[in-house]
Amino acid sequence: PASVGRSQNSVHILPHDMTSAAGVLAPVLDRLDRDVADVQVLLVAPDPDAAISLARAASSLPQARGVRIIPASSARRATRLLRARPAHGVIGAPTELLELVRTSVLKLEHVRALVLAWVDEIVDDTASREALEAVLAEVPKEAARTVIASRPTAEVEQLIERYARRARRSGDTVTDATATPIRYVSTSAWARLPTLQRVLDELDPDLAAVFTRSDATERELRELLESLGHPGDDT
């Protein structure tokens, strides 16, 4: 996504995928001043596991060089880390972040970028939604807000209207076309190739399109498809 202005809000409709989220986080990290030892970015995740995964996705970006981001998988551990050394950003679930704010361990007055990751999952849970609203009340109004959701529900739209008005939108175009049923299978990164092989064996399609995010994965896929009898242009 294109970089957004310092005071501009944005909304992204994305699947719960850390690689997609990393593309959204890159321009957010660009806003940070690495010479200022204050929390400048706050990332709110649905749960502690998602917070850790987002931290890993963020740390893999070139924009993360010189940036320290703490995943608050538990308020107790995050308290120890934040007291030991300042951080540029904190990632956590609403309940953990609220505890850090209430104990004055996490101060939000210098936050210049706020990211709400898969906020549809957050607002579906009453306790998480209430904790989120309490945390957002402490975020400076001038902070740029980035909202990520997998579903543009009515609750998400209400939150956007309240906290990220006039946001630039990406990925939520509306169509009048008839919905197409989709089947999918989830797999780990290391099992992608054997899973693809099993899917092709099961479906035996006349035509298939395989998408990948990197040249390295493309080479692996071509080798697999060629081994399955689809050489050259057929691959």
N, C-alpha and C positions, 0 to 999 in steps of 0.2 A: 504493500500500500504506500501511497505517496505520503511524505511527511506532512503532518498537520501543524498549524500555527500554535504558538505558545498558549493562546487562550481559546483555541477551537476545540469543540467536542466532536467525537466520532462514535459511530455505532457499527459493529461488525457482526453479521450473522454467520457463524462458523460452527462446524462440527467440533465435538470435544476432542481436539487433536492438538498436541503440543507444538508440532511443526507449524501449523497454521497460526497458532498463538504467537510463536516467536516472530513471525513476520509483522504482527501488529505491535509487538513490544519494541522492535528496533527503533522506530521514530520516537517512541516514548523515552527510551534511554538516551537518545541524542539530546534531549532537553536538559539533562542533568549537568550540574557543575561539579566536576570531580574534585575541585579544590575546596569545596564547602562540605564540612563534616556534619551535615544535618540530614535528616530523613526528607528527601525531596520527591520520592515516588512511593505511593502506597498501592499495593496490588491486593485486591480482595478475591479470594478463591472460594469455591464451594465447601472444601474440606481440607484437612491437613495433608492428605495424599496429593491432592491437586496442587496445593501450595508448594510442596517439594518438587513436583514435576515441572511447575512453572519456573521455579528457581533454576532448575537444571536447563530448561529451554532458554531462559534469559542469559545464563552464564556462557552458553555456547555461541552467543552473538559477538561479532567484532565490537559492537557498540558497548559491550559490557566491560571492556578493558578499563581497569582503574576504578571500577564501580563495585561496591560491596553491598550485596542484597542478602538479607537474612530471611530464610523461610521460617515463619513462626508456626512450626508444627505443634508446638506446645508453648503456652505462655511462660511457663517456668524456664524452659531452655532458652527461649528468646530473650527473657529478662537477663539471664546471665551473659548472653552474647552481646546484647546491646549495652550493658553496663561495662563490659570489658573493653569494647571498642566501638566507635561510632559507625553507623551504616548510612549509605545513601538511599537505601530502600528496604522496605519490609513487605513480605508476602505472607498472608495468612487468612484463615477462615474468620468470618465476622466475630464469632464468640471469643476467639483467641485475641484478636486485635482489640476488641472492646476491653478485655481484661488488662491489656498492656496500656491502653489509654487511661483507664480508671486508676491505675497504680502510678501514673505519670512516668512510666518507663518509656512509652512511645509518645513523642510530642509531634503534633501534626501542623504546627503553624507555618513551617517552611515548605510544606508539600506543594509542588508545582505541577504534578501529574498524578492522576488517580485512574487506576484500571480496575474495572469490575469484570472479572472473568467468569463466563457462563453464569451470568446473573439470574437466568431463568431457574437454575437449580437452587440458587440461594433464596429467591423469593417464594419458592414452593414450600419452604420450611419456616414455620412461624418464628421459632427462636432465632434462626439465622437472619430472617428479615428484620426483626426488631433490633438485633445487635447491629446489623448493617446500617439502619437508620440512625442509631446512636453514634456510630463511628463517623458517618458522613456529616453529621452536624458539626464535627470538629475540623473538617477539611476546609481550607480557605476557599471562598467562592470563586476566586480567580483561577484556581487550579484547573488545568485542562482535563476533561473526563473522557475516558475511552471505555466503552461498554462492549463486552463480548457476550453473545447469547447464541445458543444453538437453536432456540425457538423464539420467534417474535410474538410472545403471548400478550394478553391484555395486561397482565401484571407487569411485564417487562416494559410495555409502552407507558404505563403509568409512572414507572420509575424513571424512564428516560425523560418524560415530560417534566418531572419534578427536579431531577438532578443533572440532566444533560440536554437542556433545551436547544433547539436549532442545531442538532448534531448532524454532521455529514454522515451519510449512510453508505454501507457497502455490504453486498451479499444478500439483500432482502427484497429483491425485485419481485413484483407480483405478476402472475400470469393467469389468464383465464383458461389455459389448456387443461384438459382432463388429466387428473393425477395418474401417474404410472406406478404400479406396485413395484417395490424394490426389495430384493432379498440381499442379505449381506452376511458375511462371516467375519468375526473378529479373530485376530491372531497377534502373537508377539512379533517383534522385529526379526528375531532370528528364525522364526518359522514361516516367514512370508513366502519363500520360494516353494517349499513342499506344499503349503496350503494352496497356492496358485495351481500347482500341478494337480492336486486333488479336485479343485473346482473345475478345471478344464476337463478332467476325466469324467466327472459327474455330469456336467452340462453338455459336453461335446458340441460346442457352438460352431456354426458355419463361419461366423465372423466374430471377432473379439477385439476390443481395444484395451490396452493395458497402459496405465498412466504411472509415471514415476517422478520423483522430485529431484533426482540427481543423476549425473552421467555415470557414476559408479554403479548405482542400482540398475540403470539401463543396461550396462554391460552384463551384469549378472542375469538379468531377465532374458536378454538375447541368447546367452549361453544355455539357459534352461529351455527356452522355446525351441532352439535348434536341436537340443538333445531329444525333444519330444516330436521331432519330425517336421519342424517348420523353418527350413533354412532360408537364408537370404531375404528377398523381398517379402516372402510369406510371413516372416517373423513380425 
